[in-house]
Amino acid sequence: ALVRAQHYRGAGPGAGEAIQVDAAYRVLGVSSEATDEDVKTAYRRLMNQHHPDKLVARGQPQAKVAAAEQRTHEIRAAYDRIKAYRAFK
């Protein structure tokens, strides 16, 4: 059975992991109740919006591209964290 992050709030084993997973959900803008497909959709949408190559193609300034690189790193890390937590591909 899939154990949701909110079950780990408080001290004890898994508490630190839950905080990371909760933060990952916030980065992607979805709740812990979102389906795997909703998580994937949110990830793809955010990557499409913030991908540095797309901003370069749109003629955005280098400062915006650099910020987008950091944001895509955060988005990718959050998605990877949720994928590992939920064990989906």
C-alpha positions as CSV (number, residue, x, y, z in Angstrom):
1,A,0.0,0.0,0.0
2,L,1.2,3.5,-0.8
3,V,1.8,5.5,2.4
4,R,1.2,9.2,2.0
5,A,3.6,11.9,3.3
6,Q,1.0,13.3,5.8
7,H,1.1,10.1,7.8
8,Y,4.7,10.9,8.8
9,R,4.3,14.3,10.4
10,G,6.0,14.6,13.7
11,A,9.0,12.9,15.1
12,G,10.1,9.3,14.4
13,P,11.4,7.3,11.5
14,G,10.5,8.9,8.2
15,A,9.8,12.3,9.5
16,G,12.7,13.9,7.6
17,E,11.7,12.1,4.4
18,A,8.1,13.4,4.7
19,I,9.3,17.0,4.8
20,Q,11.3,16.5,1.6
21,V,8.3,14.8,-0.1
22,D,5.9,17.5,1.1
23,A,8.3,20.2,-0.3
24,A,8.5,18.3,-3.6
25,Y,4.7,18.4,-3.9
26,R,4.8,22.1,-3.3
27,V,7.4,22.7,-6.0
28,L,5.3,20.9,-8.5
29,G,2.1,22.6,-7.3
30,V,0.2,19.4,-6.6
31,S,-1.1,17.9,-3.4
32,S,0.0,14.6,-2.0
33,E,-3.4,13.2,-3.1
34,A,-2.6,13.9,-6.8
35,T,-2.5,10.8,-9.0
36,D,0.8,9.7,-10.6
37,E,-0.5,11.0,-13.9
38,D,-1.3,14.4,-12.4
39,V,2.2,14.6,-11.0
40,K,3.7,13.8,-14.4
41,T,1.5,16.4,-16.1
42,A,2.5,19.1,-13.6
43,Y,6.2,18.2,-14.1
44,R,5.9,18.4,-17.9
45,R,3.9,21.7,-17.7
46,L,6.5,23.3,-15.4
47,M,9.5,22.1,-17.5
48,N,7.8,23.4,-20.6
49,Q,7.4,26.8,-19.0
50,H,10.8,27.1,-17.4
51,H,13.2,25.2,-19.7
52,P,16.2,27.4,-20.4
53,D,16.5,26.4,-24.0
54,K,12.9,27.6,-24.7
55,L,13.7,30.9,-23.0
56,V,16.8,31.4,-25.2
57,A,14.7,30.6,-28.3
58,R,12.2,33.3,-27.1
59,G,15.1,35.8,-26.8
60,Q,14.9,36.2,-23.0
61,P,17.8,37.9,-21.2
62,Q,20.6,35.8,-19.8
63,A,19.6,36.6,-16.2
64,K,16.2,35.0,-16.9
65,V,17.8,32.0,-18.5
66,A,20.1,31.5,-15.5
67,A,17.1,31.7,-13.1
68,A,15.3,29.2,-15.3
69,E,18.2,26.8,-15.1
70,Q,17.9,26.9,-11.3
71,R,14.1,26.5,-11.4
72,T,14.3,23.5,-13.8
73,H,16.9,21.9,-11.4
74,E,14.4,22.3,-8.5
75,I,11.5,20.9,-10.6
76,R,13.5,17.9,-11.8
77,A,14.7,17.2,-8.2
78,A,11.1,17.4,-6.9
79,Y,9.8,15.1,-9.6
80,D,12.6,12.6,-9.0
81,R,11.9,12.7,-5.2
82,I,8.2,12.0,-5.7
83,K,8.9,9.3,-8.3
84,A,11.2,7.5,-5.8
85,Y,8.8,7.9,-3.0
86,R,5.8,6.6,-4.9
87,A,7.9,4.1,-7.0
88,F,6.6,5.0,-10.4
89,K,8.3,5.6,-13.7
